[in-house]
Amino acid sequence: MKSIGRFHVLTDTVLQSKFTHEKLARLAIQGEADTIQFRQKEGSTLYLIETAEKVSNLCKEKNVPFIVNDRVDVALAVKVDGVHLGQKDFPIPLARKLLGPDVMIGGSALTIEEAKKCFDEGCDYIGFGPVFPTGSKLDTGPASGLSLLEMVAGEVSIPIIAIGGIQEGNIDQVMKAGAYGIAVISAVCCMPDPAEAARKLRRSLDDSLERLL
């Protein structure tokens, strides 16, 4: 049974250099993140595999799902629970063929059309956004906003994980719009105390879920 977490933290060593991927994952898990996504766009394949393996071992130890962003080859080399693929990344149907039915596959979407494509191609969840303006991901389009998030949540029947500019103060709006959960990068990775930052986000998320249920 695939477990789609509600609080995804994407580790990053480009926006900050104080913490390694492994350290960020450990701190995020301390702060009750329930999914860790390894996001590294640069570096040798060997470096990516070795780093992902460290994070994977930690996640396994803590019983937290581990997802690799973009790199299906790294996912094949390391024990992973899932991969997350952008619209221009590795084709989702081919990733499914290579990784098998038990590996979780997430797809990125910024429009309803892209979200439907992810659904039709067999994604287990959709990372939708950026919902709000963000400087963490420079390869995205303009912020989609809450209205479009709500429309997408109403159109597809798989979990929507909202990403982009997510903070304590807007989590409630995001969840009310129909998101299943949230994903963050700088809101945890770039904070002086990532564990405490994650803990505060988790508290806001849980409070919002409690109000909705």
GROMACS elastic network, one bead per residue, 0.5 to 0.9 nm:
[ bonds ]
;  ai    aj funct       b0    kb
    1   102     6  0.78202   500
    2    81     6  0.83515   500
    2   102     6  0.71950   500
    2   103     6  0.77148   500
    2   104     6  0.64935   500
    2   124     6  0.83766   500
    3    65     6  0.75960   500
    3   104     6  0.82949   500
    4    34     6  0.88064   500
    4    35     6  0.80021   500
    4    65     6  0.83679   500
    4   104     6  0.82286   500
    4   124     6  0.80235   500
    4   125     6  0.74128   500
    4   159     6  0.76427   500
    4   181     6  0.89409   500
    5     8     6  0.66875   500
    5    33     6  0.84118   500
    5    34     6  0.54647   500
    5    35     6  0.56325   500
    5    64     6  0.88862   500
    5    65     6  0.78449   500
    5   161     6  0.89176   500
    5   180     6  0.86640   500
    5   181     6  0.72185   500
    5   182     6  0.88816   500
    6    33     6  0.82491   500
    6    34     6  0.67695   500
    6    35     6  0.76640   500
    6   161     6  0.73325   500
    6   180     6  0.62958   500
    6   182     6  0.60294   500
    6   183     6  0.80472   500
    6   205     6  0.84461   500
    7    32     6  0.80930   500
    7    33     6  0.52835   500
    7    34     6  0.54837   500
    7    35     6  0.62010   500
    7    36     6  0.86327   500
    7   161     6  0.84168   500
    7   181     6  0.58408   500
    7   182     6  0.52468   500
    7   183     6  0.59400   500
    7   184     6  0.81243   500
    7   201     6  0.85804   500
    7   202     6  0.71181   500
    7   205     6  0.80556   500
    8    33     6  0.61381   500
    8    34     6  0.63261   500
    8    36     6  0.57524   500
    8    37     6  0.69029   500
    8   161     6  0.82104   500
    8   181     6  0.78297   500
    8   182     6  0.61607   500
    8   184     6  0.64833   500
    8   185     6  0.88217   500
    9    24     6  0.89204   500
    9    25     6  0.78333   500
    9    28     6  0.68377   500
    9    29     6  0.88331   500
    9    33     6  0.64460   500
    9    34     6  0.81621   500
    9    35     6  0.63943   500
    9    36     6  0.51873   500
    9    37     6  0.61102   500
    9    38     6  0.86658   500
    9   182     6  0.85518   500
    9   183     6  0.56517   500
    9   184     6  0.52208   500
    9   185     6  0.60722   500
    9   188     6  0.73634   500
    9   189     6  0.83238   500
    9   198     6  0.83662   500
   10    24     6  0.89117   500
   10    25     6  0.83990   500
   10    35     6  0.85847   500
   10    36     6  0.60393   500
   10    38     6  0.59275   500
   10    39     6  0.61376   500
   10    69     6  0.87572   500
   10   183     6  0.71090   500
   10   184     6  0.61603   500
   10   185     6  0.50844   500
   10   186     6  0.85886   500
   10   188     6  0.86626   500
   10   189     6  0.80270   500
   11    20     6  0.83453   500
   11    21     6  0.55480   500
   11    22     6  0.82895   500
   11    24     6  0.61285   500
   11    25     6  0.66001   500
   11    28     6  0.88616   500
   11    36     6  0.72958   500
   11    37     6  0.62831   500
   11    38     6  0.54407   500
   11    39     6  0.58618   500
   11    40     6  0.81028   500
   11   184     6  0.89235   500
   11   185     6  0.65266   500
   11   186     6  0.88291   500
   11   188     6  0.86562   500
   11   189     6  0.65665   500
   12    15     6  0.64406   500
   12    16     6  0.70289   500
   12    17     6  0.84566   500
   12    19     6  0.86372   500
   12    20     6  0.79890   500
   12    21     6  0.64841   500
   12    24     6  0.80463   500
   12    38     6  0.75914   500
   12    39     6  0.61043   500
   12    40     6  0.67707   500
   12   185     6  0.69159   500
   12   186     6  0.80602   500
   12   189     6  0.65584   500
   12   190     6  0.86756   500
   13    16     6  0.51791   500
   13    17     6  0.52635   500
   13    18     6  0.79645   500
   13    19     6  0.70731   500
   13    20     6  0.64536   500
   13    21     6  0.67210   500
   13    39     6  0.86943   500
   13    40     6  0.76476   500
   13   189     6  0.82471   500
   14    17     6  0.65732   500
   14    40     6  0.82622   500
   15   136     6  0.71964   500
   15   185     6  0.89998   500
   15   186     6  0.74101   500
   15   189     6  0.80324   500
   15   190     6  0.69497   500
   16    19     6  0.72460   500
   16   186     6  0.86128   500
   16   189     6  0.71660   500
   16   190     6  0.59466   500
   17    20     6  0.71146   500
   17   190     6  0.89820   500
   18   190     6  0.87878   500
   19    22     6  0.79844   500
   19    23     6  0.57703   500
   19    24     6  0.59628   500
   19   189     6  0.79389   500
   20    23     6  0.51037   500
   20    24     6  0.60753   500
   20    25     6  0.84872   500
   21    24     6  0.51579   500
   21    25     6  0.61172   500
   21    26     6  0.86330   500
   21    38     6  0.73027   500
   21    39     6  0.86946   500
   21    51     6  0.73652   500
   21    52     6  0.82981   500
   21    54     6  0.86745   500
   21    55     6  0.69798   500
   22    25     6  0.51080   500
   22    26     6  0.62126   500
   22    27     6  0.86904   500
   22    51     6  0.75630   500
   22    52     6  0.83629   500
   22    54     6  0.64220   500
   22    55     6  0.50571   500
   22    56     6  0.88017   500
   22    58     6  0.75612   500
   23    26     6  0.50618   500
   23    27     6  0.61662   500
   23    28     6  0.84834   500
   23    55     6  0.85734   500
   24    27     6  0.51331   500
   24    28     6  0.59307   500
   24    29     6  0.84573   500
   24   188     6  0.84168   500
   24   189     6  0.65910   500
   24   194     6  0.71434   500
   24   195     6  0.83495   500
   25    28     6  0.50918   500
   25    29     6  0.60946   500
   25    30     6  0.85379   500
   25    33     6  0.87258   500
   25    36     6  0.64415   500
   25    37     6  0.85494   500
   25    38     6  0.86417   500
   25    55     6  0.68161   500
   25    58     6  0.78977   500
   25    59     6  0.78558   500
   26    29     6  0.52435   500
   26    30     6  0.62506   500
   26    31     6  0.87348   500
   26    55     6  0.84095   500
   26    58     6  0.72729   500
   26    59     6  0.81989   500
   26    62     6  0.89037   500
   26   195     6  0.83055   500
   27    31     6  0.63121   500
   27    32     6  0.88168   500
   27    33     6  0.89209   500
   27   193     6  0.83267   500
   27   194     6  0.59859   500
   27   196     6  0.83719   500
   27   198     6  0.81534   500
   28    32     6  0.64648   500
   28    33     6  0.54544   500
   28    34     6  0.86280   500
   28    36     6  0.79771   500
   28   188     6  0.73380   500
   28   189     6  0.84167   500
   28   194     6  0.63308   500
   28   195     6  0.52271   500
   28   196     6  0.84852   500
   28   197     6  0.83981   500
   28   198     6  0.58359   500
   28   199     6  0.80898   500
   29    34     6  0.68379   500
   29    35     6  0.81596   500
   29    36     6  0.80266   500
   29    59     6  0.84074   500
   29    62     6  0.78572   500
   29    64     6  0.78340   500
   29   195     6  0.74672   500
   29   198     6  0.81958   500
   30    33     6  0.73929   500
   30   195     6  0.57254   500
   30   196     6  0.83846   500
   30   198     6  0.81006   500
   30   199     6  0.77972   500
   31   194     6  0.76807   500
   31   196     6  0.60455   500
   31   197     6  0.73027   500
   31   200     6  0.78962   500
   31   201     6  0.85925   500
   31   202     6  0.73647   500
   32   195     6  0.82163   500
   32   198     6  0.67970   500
   32   199     6  0.61345   500
   32   202     6  0.65273   500
   33    36     6  0.72053   500
   33    64     6  0.82553   500
   33   198     6  0.67156   500
   33   199     6  0.79469   500
   33   202     6  0.71331   500
   34    63     6  0.88629   500
   34    64     6  0.57239   500
   34    65     6  0.69835   500
   35    59     6  0.85739   500
   35    64     6  0.57682   500
   35    65     6  0.50506   500
   35    66     6  0.61623   500
   35    67     6  0.75079   500
   35   183     6  0.89776   500
   36    55     6  0.85518   500
   36    59     6  0.75854   500
   36    64     6  0.72005   500
   36    65     6  0.64009   500
   36    66     6  0.51127   500
   36    67     6  0.61566   500
   36    68     6  0.85409   500
   37    65     6  0.85033   500
   37    66     6  0.59519   500
   37    68     6  0.55711   500
   37    69     6  0.64781   500
   37    82     6  0.88066   500
   37    83     6  0.83381   500
   37    84     6  0.81538   500
   38    51     6  0.89190   500
   38    52     6  0.68067   500
   38    55     6  0.77668   500
   38    66     6  0.76223   500
   38    67     6  0.62226   500
   38    69     6  0.58724   500
   39    67     6  0.88500   500
   39    68     6  0.66085   500
   39    69     6  0.51402   500
   39    70     6  0.78021   500
   40    43     6  0.76817   500
   40    48     6  0.73917   500
   40    68     6  0.88464   500
   40    69     6  0.74677   500
   40    70     6  0.86949   500
   40    71     6  0.89582   500
   41    69     6  0.86493   500
   41    70     6  0.82964   500
   41    71     6  0.88516   500
   42    45     6  0.88792   500
   42    48     6  0.84194   500
   43    46     6  0.82157   500
   43    47     6  0.62759   500
   43    48     6  0.66499   500
   44    47     6  0.51534   500
   44    48     6  0.63114   500
   44    49     6  0.86790   500
   45    48     6  0.50457   500
   45    49     6  0.61294   500
   45    50     6  0.85837   500
   45    73     6  0.84979   500
   45    74     6  0.74277   500
   46    49     6  0.51617   500
   46    50     6  0.61313   500
   46    51     6  0.85235   500
   46    74     6  0.88564   500
   47    50     6  0.51930   500
   47    51     6  0.60129   500
   47    52     6  0.83568   500
   48    51     6  0.52001   500
   48    52     6  0.58564   500
   48    53     6  0.83591   500
   48    71     6  0.89539   500
   48    74     6  0.69242   500
   49    52     6  0.51188   500
   49    53     6  0.59771   500
   49    54     6  0.87234   500
   49    73     6  0.87740   500
   49    74     6  0.55310   500
   49    75     6  0.83129   500
   49    77     6  0.68455   500
   49    78     6  0.67365   500
   50    53     6  0.51604   500
   50    54     6  0.65493   500
   50    55     6  0.89884   500
   50    78     6  0.86306   500
   51    54     6  0.52741   500
   51    55     6  0.65155   500
   51    56     6  0.85906   500
   52    55     6  0.51290   500
   52    56     6  0.58843   500
   52    57     6  0.85234   500
   52    68     6  0.76998   500
   52    74     6  0.76037   500
   52    75     6  0.85188   500
   52    78     6  0.69685   500
   52    79     6  0.89289   500
   52    80     6  0.88965   500
   53    57     6  0.60843   500
   53    58     6  0.86005   500
   53    77     6  0.86476   500
   53    78     6  0.57842   500
   53    79     6  0.74034   500
   53    80     6  0.88558   500
   54    57     6  0.52773   500
   54    58     6  0.63976   500
   54    59     6  0.87632   500
   55    58     6  0.51168   500
   55    59     6  0.61654   500
   55    60     6  0.85547   500
   55    66     6  0.78162   500
   56    59     6  0.50964   500
   56    60     6  0.60619   500
   56    61     6  0.85366   500
   56    65     6  0.85828   500
   56    66     6  0.60798   500
   56    67     6  0.85554   500
   56    78     6  0.74502   500
   56    79     6  0.66062   500
   56    80     6  0.66259   500
   56    81     6  0.89515   500
   57    60     6  0.50831   500
   57    61     6  0.61640   500
   57    62     6  0.86758   500
   57    79     6  0.83037   500
   58    61     6  0.50665   500
   58    62     6  0.62459   500
   58    63     6  0.84502   500
   58    64     6  0.85088   500
   59    62     6  0.50257   500
   59    63     6  0.57335   500
   59    65     6  0.64116   500
   59    66     6  0.61334   500
   60    64     6  0.62762   500
   60    65     6  0.74494   500
   60    66     6  0.78823   500
   61    64     6  0.79002   500
   62    65     6  0.89411   500
   65    80     6  0.77651   500
   65    81     6  0.56726   500
   65    82     6  0.77397   500
   66    79     6  0.85511   500
   66    80     6  0.55906   500
   66    81     6  0.52422   500
   66    82     6  0.64508   500
   66    83     6  0.84653   500
   67    75     6  0.81518   500
   67    80     6  0.60699   500
   67    81     6  0.57864   500
   67    83     6  0.50050   500
   67    84     6  0.67233   500
   67   104     6  0.80957   500
   67   105     6  0.86446   500
   67   106     6  0.89895   500
   68    71     6  0.65139   500
   68    72     6  0.77011   500
   68    74     6  0.74893   500
   68    75     6  0.61876   500
   68    80     6  0.71640   500
   68    81     6  0.84080   500
   68    82     6  0.64237   500
   68    84     6  0.62115   500
   68    85     6  0.88523   500
   69    72     6  0.81005   500
   69    75     6  0.87416   500
   69    82     6  0.86968   500
   69    83     6  0.56365   500
   69    85     6  0.62892   500
   69    86     6  0.85114   500
   70    73     6  0.89487   500
   70    74     6  0.88528   500
   70    75     6  0.89346   500
   70    83     6  0.67528   500
   70    84     6  0.57683   500
   70    86     6  0.68887   500
   70    89     6  0.61152   500
   70    90     6  0.69383   500
   71    74     6  0.53363   500
   71    75     6  0.63800   500
   71    76     6  0.87901   500
   71    83     6  0.75777   500
   71    84     6  0.83899   500
   71    85     6  0.81265   500
   71    89     6  0.83688   500
   71    90     6  0.77747   500
   72    76     6  0.61408   500
   72    77     6  0.86334   500
   72    83     6  0.69211   500
   72    84     6  0.88717   500
   72    85     6  0.86964   500
   72    90     6  0.71967   500
   72    95     6  0.68684   500
   72    98     6  0.86177   500
   72    99     6  0.82223   500
   73    76     6  0.51050   500
   73    77     6  0.63373   500
   73    78     6  0.87597   500
   74    77     6  0.50225   500
   74    78     6  0.60800   500
   75    78     6  0.52859   500
   75    79     6  0.68405   500
   75    80     6  0.59151   500
   75    81     6  0.86481   500
   75    82     6  0.76170   500
   75    83     6  0.68329   500
   75    99     6  0.81778   500
   76    79     6  0.73517   500
   76    80     6  0.79329   500
   76    98     6  0.81847   500
   76    99     6  0.69810   500
   77    80     6  0.87958   500
   80    83     6  0.76698   500
   80   103     6  0.75703   500
   80   104     6  0.88946   500
   81   102     6  0.81445   500
   81   103     6  0.54935   500
   81   104     6  0.60044   500
   81   105     6  0.87793   500
   82    99     6  0.88856   500
   82   102     6  0.86622   500
   82   103     6  0.50352   500
   82   105     6  0.54804   500
   82   106     6  0.75670   500
   83    95     6  0.86455   500
   83   103     6  0.76020   500
   83   104     6  0.64058   500
   83   105     6  0.51158   500
   83   106     6  0.62914   500
   83   107     6  0.85946   500
   84   104     6  0.83449   500
   84   105     6  0.57809   500
   84   107     6  0.56349   500
   84   108     6  0.74726   500
   84   126     6  0.88717   500
   84   127     6  0.83484   500
   85    88     6  0.79301   500
   85    89     6  0.56035   500
   85    90     6  0.65574   500
   85    91     6  0.79244   500
   85    92     6  0.71911   500
   85   105     6  0.75106   500
   85   106     6  0.61764   500
   85   108     6  0.62668   500
   86    90     6  0.77134   500
   86    91     6  0.88603   500
   86   106     6  0.85796   500
   86   107     6  0.57321   500
   86   109     6  0.74854   500
   87    90     6  0.82094   500
   87    91     6  0.80878   500
   87    92     6  0.89153   500
   87   107     6  0.72316   500
   87   108     6  0.62465   500
   87   109     6  0.71207   500
   87   114     6  0.76299   500
   87   118     6  0.85677   500
   88    91     6  0.77938   500
   89    92     6  0.83669   500
   90    93     6  0.89077   500
   90    94     6  0.75508   500
   90    95     6  0.67942   500
   91    94     6  0.54551   500
   91    95     6  0.61776   500
   91    96     6  0.87674   500
   92    96     6  0.61904   500
   92    97     6  0.86554   500
   92   105     6  0.77312   500
   92   106     6  0.87447   500
   92   107     6  0.78285   500
   92   118     6  0.78665   500
   92   121     6  0.63754   500
   92   122     6  0.74960   500
   92   123     6  0.74458   500
   93    96     6  0.51220   500
   93    97     6  0.63102   500
   93    98     6  0.87996   500
   93   121     6  0.59831   500
   93   122     6  0.72035   500
   93   123     6  0.88958   500
   94    98     6  0.62275   500
   94    99     6  0.85110   500
   95    98     6  0.51581   500
   95    99     6  0.58704   500
   95   100     6  0.80509   500
   95   105     6  0.81823   500
   96    99     6  0.51994   500
   96   100     6  0.54098   500
   96   101     6  0.65692   500
   96   103     6  0.78439   500
   96   104     6  0.88805   500
   96   105     6  0.75692   500
   96   122     6  0.80922   500
   96   123     6  0.88803   500
   97   100     6  0.55926   500
   97   101     6  0.79098   500
   99   102     6  0.77978   500
   99   103     6  0.62215   500
  100   103     6  0.61847   500
  101   104     6  0.78883   500
  104   123     6  0.77360   500
  104   124     6  0.60708   500
  104   125     6  0.82042   500
  105   122     6  0.79609   500
  105   123     6  0.52518   500
  105   124     6  0.54730   500
  105   125     6  0.69580   500
  105   126     6  0.87742   500
  106   118     6  0.80211   500
  106   123     6  0.53743   500
  106   124     6  0.57618   500
  106   126     6  0.54182   500
  106   127     6  0.67255   500
  107   114     6  0.89388   500
  107   115     6  0.80257   500
  107   118     6  0.57725   500
  107   119     6  0.85527   500
  107   123     6  0.62078   500
  107   124     6  0.81812   500
  107   125     6  0.67168   500
  107   127     6  0.59416   500
  107   128     6  0.83928   500
  108   114     6  0.77987   500
  108   115     6  0.75764   500
  108   118     6  0.76422   500
  108   125     6  0.89700   500
  108   126     6  0.57985   500
  108   128     6  0.59058   500
  108   129     6  0.77112   500
  109   112     6  0.76271   500
  109   113     6  0.82065   500
  109   114     6  0.50534   500
  109   115     6  0.51799   500
  109   116     6  0.87762   500
  109   117     6  0.87174   500
  109   118     6  0.75903   500
  109   126     6  0.67601   500
  109   127     6  0.62400   500
  109   129     6  0.65102   500
  109   130     6  0.89400   500
  110   113     6  0.84105   500
  110   114     6  0.65118   500
  110   115     6  0.73036   500
  110   127     6  0.86050   500
  110   128     6  0.57724   500
  110   129     6  0.52323   500
  110   130     6  0.70923   500
  110   131     6  0.84672   500
  110   140     6  0.83402   500
  110   141     6  0.75701   500
  110   142     6  0.88005   500
  110   143     6  0.83792   500
  110   144     6  0.65898   500
  110   148     6  0.88417   500
  110   149     6  0.89123   500
  111   114     6  0.52230   500
  111   115     6  0.62235   500
  111   116     6  0.86680   500
  111   128     6  0.81617   500
  111   129     6  0.84352   500
  111   144     6  0.77246   500
  111   148     6  0.76144   500
  111   149     6  0.87519   500
  111   152     6  0.77613   500
  112   116     6  0.61346   500
  112   117     6  0.85586   500
  112   148     6  0.77171   500
  112   149     6  0.86972   500
  112   151     6  0.75519   500
  112   152     6  0.55450   500
  112   155     6  0.77474   500
  112   156     6  0.88775   500
  113   116     6  0.51750   500
  113   117     6  0.62016   500
  113   118     6  0.87297   500
  114   118     6  0.62627   500
  114   119     6  0.86618   500
  115   118     6  0.51287   500
  115   119     6  0.63048   500
  115   120     6  0.86575   500
  115   126     6  0.68322   500
  115   127     6  0.87726   500
  115   128     6  0.77423   500
  115   152     6  0.69596   500
  115   155     6  0.85636   500
  115   156     6  0.73617   500
  116   120     6  0.59939   500
  116   121     6  0.84743   500
  116   152     6  0.84214   500
  116   155     6  0.77420   500
  116   156     6  0.66392   500
  117   120     6  0.50472   500
  117   121     6  0.60415   500
  117   122     6  0.86625   500
  117   123     6  0.89221   500
  118   121     6  0.52494   500
  118   122     6  0.64696   500
  118   123     6  0.54645   500
  118   124     6  0.86507   500
  118   125     6  0.82440   500
  118   126     6  0.69878   500
  119   122     6  0.53511   500
  119   123     6  0.54041   500
  119   124     6  0.76877   500
  119   125     6  0.79468   500
  119   126     6  0.79135   500
  119   156     6  0.68893   500
  119   157     6  0.81008   500
  119   158     6  0.73133   500
  120   123     6  0.75683   500
  122   125     6  0.89269   500
  123   126     6  0.69947   500
  123   158     6  0.80491   500
  124   158     6  0.63856   500
  124   159     6  0.73974   500
  125   158     6  0.54698   500
  125   160     6  0.59789   500
  125   161     6  0.72100   500
  126   158     6  0.72692   500
  126   159     6  0.63886   500
  126   161     6  0.59650   500
  126   162     6  0.83143   500
  127   130     6  0.89888   500
  127   159     6  0.86943   500
  127   160     6  0.60593   500
  127   162     6  0.58705   500
  127   163     6  0.65297   500
  127   182     6  0.85836   500
  127   183     6  0.78724   500
  128   131     6  0.71659   500
  128   144     6  0.86609   500
  128   149     6  0.73408   500
  128   152     6  0.85927   500
  128   160     6  0.64716   500
  128   161     6  0.60010   500
  128   162     6  0.50068   500
  128   163     6  0.60007   500
  128   164     6  0.84160   500
  128   179     6  0.89153   500
  129   132     6  0.75112   500
  129   140     6  0.82450   500
  129   141     6  0.86197   500
  129   142     6  0.88267   500
  129   143     6  0.67399   500
  129   144     6  0.61253   500
  129   145     6  0.81195   500
  129   149     6  0.79454   500
  129   161     6  0.86139   500
  129   162     6  0.60254   500
  129   163     6  0.51257   500
  129   164     6  0.57257   500
  130   133     6  0.65408   500
  130   134     6  0.69534   500
  130   137     6  0.85737   500
  130   140     6  0.71600   500
  130   141     6  0.75570   500
  130   142     6  0.71944   500
  130   144     6  0.60804   500
  130   145     6  0.78597   500
  130   162     6  0.75048   500
  130   163     6  0.53568   500
  130   165     6  0.69014   500
  130   166     6  0.88280   500
  131   134     6  0.86481   500
  131   142     6  0.86710   500
  131   143     6  0.51419   500
  131   146     6  0.64619   500
  131   148     6  0.85070   500
  131   149     6  0.72128   500
  131   162     6  0.66795   500
  131   163     6  0.61295   500
  131   164     6  0.52364   500
  131   165     6  0.67585   500
  131   166     6  0.77804   500
  131   174     6  0.83934   500
  132   142     6  0.83798   500
  132   144     6  0.68295   500
  132   145     6  0.60146   500
  132   146     6  0.82199   500
  132   163     6  0.80347   500
  132   164     6  0.53580   500
  132   166     6  0.70531   500
  133   142     6  0.70628   500
  133   143     6  0.52060   500
  133   144     6  0.86121   500
  133   145     6  0.88552   500
  133   164     6  0.64547   500
  133   165     6  0.55865   500
  134   137     6  0.68004   500
  134   138     6  0.82482   500
  134   143     6  0.78919   500
  134   164     6  0.54978   500
  134   166     6  0.86542   500
  135   138     6  0.63399   500
  135   164     6  0.84981   500
  135   165     6  0.81681   500
  135   186     6  0.85576   500
  136   164     6  0.77780   500
  136   165     6  0.83861   500
  136   185     6  0.67224   500
  136   186     6  0.62533   500
  137   140     6  0.61591   500
  137   164     6  0.80521   500
  137   185     6  0.88032   500
  138   141     6  0.83255   500
  140   143     6  0.84637   500
  141   144     6  0.82537   500
  143   164     6  0.77305   500
  143   165     6  0.88893   500
  144   147     6  0.79413   500
  144   148     6  0.61296   500
  144   149     6  0.72075   500
  145   148     6  0.58627   500
  145   149     6  0.65277   500
  145   150     6  0.89743   500
  146   150     6  0.61483   500
  146   151     6  0.86708   500
  146   173     6  0.75848   500
  146   174     6  0.66950   500
  146   177     6  0.63355   500
  147   150     6  0.51393   500
  147   151     6  0.63427   500
  147   152     6  0.87790   500
  147   177     6  0.73677   500
  148   152     6  0.61543   500
  148   153     6  0.85083   500
  148   177     6  0.88951   500
  149   152     6  0.51991   500
  149   153     6  0.61335   500
  149   154     6  0.86366   500
  149   160     6  0.85961   500
  149   162     6  0.79292   500
  149   174     6  0.79758   500
  149   177     6  0.63988   500
  149   178     6  0.72737   500
  149   179     6  0.74484   500
  150   153     6  0.51085   500
  150   154     6  0.62922   500
  150   155     6  0.87651   500
  150   174     6  0.85842   500
  150   176     6  0.83539   500
  150   178     6  0.56156   500
  150   179     6  0.77096   500
  151   154     6  0.51529   500
  151   155     6  0.63063   500
  151   177     6  0.83933   500
  151   178     6  0.86389   500
  152   156     6  0.63000   500
  152   160     6  0.82348   500
  152   178     6  0.85350   500
  153   156     6  0.58640   500
  153   157     6  0.74196   500
  153   158     6  0.83404   500
  153   159     6  0.79812   500
  153   160     6  0.65189   500
  153   177     6  0.75988   500
  153   178     6  0.54373   500
  153   179     6  0.65713   500
  153   180     6  0.86702   500
  154   157     6  0.75810   500
  154   178     6  0.75673   500
  156   159     6  0.81922   500
  156   160     6  0.85198   500
  157   160     6  0.87167   500
  158   180     6  0.88672   500
  159   179     6  0.72113   500
  159   180     6  0.53210   500
  159   181     6  0.77961   500
  160   178     6  0.77410   500
  160   179     6  0.50992   500
  160   180     6  0.51692   500
  160   181     6  0.66921   500
  160   182     6  0.83349   500
  161   179     6  0.59172   500
  161   180     6  0.57305   500
  161   183     6  0.63370   500
  162   166     6  0.78191   500
  162   174     6  0.72240   500
  162   175     6  0.86660   500
  162   179     6  0.61269   500
  162   180     6  0.78069   500
  162   181     6  0.63009   500
  162   183     6  0.60308   500
  162   184     6  0.86660   500
  163   166     6  0.63075   500
  163   181     6  0.89967   500
  163   182     6  0.59914   500
  163   184     6  0.61353   500
  163   185     6  0.86373   500
  164   183     6  0.76951   500
  164   184     6  0.69701   500
  164   185     6  0.83406   500
  165   170     6  0.87018   500
  165   184     6  0.77132   500
  165   185     6  0.89398   500
  165   186     6  0.86411   500
  165   187     6  0.80215   500
  166   169     6  0.81752   500
  166   170     6  0.64247   500
  166   171     6  0.64861   500
  166   174     6  0.83156   500
  166   182     6  0.73457   500
  166   183     6  0.75093   500
  166   184     6  0.63997   500
  166   185     6  0.89754   500
  166   187     6  0.73432   500
  167   170     6  0.56104   500
  167   171     6  0.62306   500
  167   184     6  0.83304   500
  167   187     6  0.66413   500
  167   201     6  0.70595   500
  168   171     6  0.56751   500
  168   172     6  0.81751   500
  168   200     6  0.71317   500
  168   201     6  0.54716   500
  168   202     6  0.87524   500
  168   203     6  0.87316   500
  168   204     6  0.60125   500
  168   205     6  0.80630   500
  169   172     6  0.73268   500
  169   173     6  0.84715   500
  169   204     6  0.82129   500
  170   173     6  0.53271   500
  170   174     6  0.63885   500
  170   175     6  0.88299   500
  171   174     6  0.50666   500
  171   175     6  0.61893   500
  171   176     6  0.85458   500
  171   182     6  0.78867   500
  171   201     6  0.80735   500
  171   204     6  0.67700   500
  171   205     6  0.62978   500
  171   208     6  0.73287   500
  172   175     6  0.52594   500
  172   176     6  0.61017   500
  172   177     6  0.85987   500
  172   204     6  0.74962   500
  172   205     6  0.71873   500
  172   207     6  0.83125   500
  172   208     6  0.52956   500
  172   209     6  0.83095   500
  173   176     6  0.51170   500
  173   177     6  0.62036   500
  173   178     6  0.89845   500
  173   208     6  0.87458   500
  174   177     6  0.51532   500
  174   178     6  0.68901   500
  174   179     6  0.60509   500
  174   181     6  0.84676   500
  174   182     6  0.82144   500
  175   178     6  0.53176   500
  175   180     6  0.68210   500
  175   181     6  0.70813   500
  175   182     6  0.84242   500
  175   205     6  0.80730   500
  175   208     6  0.68711   500
  175   209     6  0.73757   500
  175   212     6  0.81996   500
  176   179     6  0.72151   500
  176   208     6  0.81128   500
  176   209     6  0.89161   500
  176   212     6  0.74127   500
  178   181     6  0.89040   500
  179   182     6  0.74088   500
  181   205     6  0.79894   500
  182   205     6  0.82467   500
  184   187     6  0.59253   500
  184   188     6  0.68053   500
  184   189     6  0.84706   500
  185   188     6  0.59238   500
  185   189     6  0.58068   500
  185   190     6  0.77415   500
  186   191     6  0.71568   500
  187   190     6  0.62944   500
  187   191     6  0.65155   500
  187   194     6  0.81817   500
  187   197     6  0.70337   500
  187   198     6  0.78713   500
  187   201     6  0.86072   500
  188   191     6  0.55110   500
  188   192     6  0.86888   500
  188   193     6  0.79098   500
  188   195     6  0.74920   500
  188   196     6  0.84423   500
  188   197     6  0.55010   500
  188   198     6  0.57295   500
  188   201     6  0.87318   500
  189   192     6  0.83419   500
  189   193     6  0.85175   500
  189   194     6  0.58013   500
  189   197     6  0.86865   500
  190   193     6  0.84438   500
  190   194     6  0.72726   500
  191   194     6  0.53448   500
  191   195     6  0.88757   500
  191   196     6  0.87620   500
  191   197     6  0.66819   500
  192   196     6  0.88753   500
  192   197     6  0.83809   500
  193   196     6  0.55036   500
  193   197     6  0.61965   500
  193   198     6  0.86779   500
  194   198     6  0.59953   500
  194   199     6  0.84480   500
  195   198     6  0.51630   500
  195   199     6  0.61191   500
  195   200     6  0.87587   500
  196   200     6  0.62496   500
  196   201     6  0.86740   500
  197   200     6  0.53182   500
  197   201     6  0.64131   500
  197   202     6  0.86759   500
  198   201     6  0.51329   500
  198   202     6  0.60470   500
  198   203     6  0.85695   500
  199   202     6  0.50391   500
  199   203     6  0.61578   500
  199   204     6  0.87067   500
  200   203     6  0.50866   500
  200   204     6  0.63110   500
  200   205     6  0.86129   500
  201   204     6  0.51325   500
  201   205     6  0.61018   500
  201   206     6  0.85804   500
  202   206     6  0.60384   500
  202   207     6  0.84603   500
  203   206     6  0.51653   500
  203   207     6  0.60726   500
  203   208     6  0.85524   500
  204   207     6  0.51014   500
  204   208     6  0.61510   500
  204   209     6  0.86436   500
  205   208     6  0.51177   500
  205   209     6  0.61841   500
  205   210     6  0.85984   500
  206   209     6  0.50453   500
  206   210     6  0.60803   500
  206   211     6  0.86460   500
  207   210     6  0.51355   500
  207   211     6  0.63726   500
  207   212     6  0.88049   500
  208   211     6  0.51955   500
  208   212     6  0.63513   500
  208   213     6  0.88273   500
  209   212     6  0.50537   500
  209   213     6  0.61511   500
  210   213     6  0.53347   500
